[in-house]
């Protein structure tokens, strides 16, 4: 299966259920989704700066790890 590398803003839109994510869905469907180490770092930084709790950070980490390990 082909892989799509997602930028930080797209990951953020999708995880938040933002209305802007809708426009990207057609470009993501049917692909294995992946992120770069930079997107991983930016998403973690955003969670820290926003003061997310342990539970929410754990859910984020699970999702990010799934995207990092995409093959």
N, C-alpha and C positions, 0 to 999 in steps of 0.2 A: 504494500500500500504506500502511496506517495505521502510525503511529510510536508506539513506547512509549519514554518517557523513563525511564531507569533511575537509581535512587539509588545512592549509593556502596556501601552494604551489599550490594545485589543484584549489582552488578558484581563485587565482591569474592567473594561466594559462588560465582558462576558461574565466575570465573577460577580459583579455588582448587579447584573440583570439590567444594565443601563439601556435606554432606548437606542443608543447608537450601536449597540451590539447587533441589533436586528439586520443592519445593512451588511454585516460581515458574515452572517450565518451561511449564506449561499456559497461563500468562498471557503468555508471551513468544513462543511458537510462532506463526508466520505473520505476525509484525510486523517492521517495520524497527526495530532497536534504536538508541537514541541516548543520549548523556549530556550533562550541562550542564558549563559551564566549572568550576563548583565541584567536581563529581565528578572531573573531570580533575585539578584541583589536589590534592584529597584523596588520589587514587590515587598521584600522584607523590610527595606528602609521605610516604605510607605506605612506598613503596619506598625513599626516602632514609633514613627513620628505621630501617627494617629492615636497612639496609646491603646492599641488593641489588647484585649485580655488573652489569657492563656488558651482558652477554648477556641476562640476565633483564629488565633495564630496557628494552633494545631491543625485546624481545618484548612487554612491557607497552605501550610507546609505539605499536607497530604496531597492537595491538588497540584502544587508546584512540583513535587517529587514525581507525580504521575506524568507530568508534562516533560520533565527533565529526562525521564527514563524511556520516553517514546522511541521506538525503533522502526 
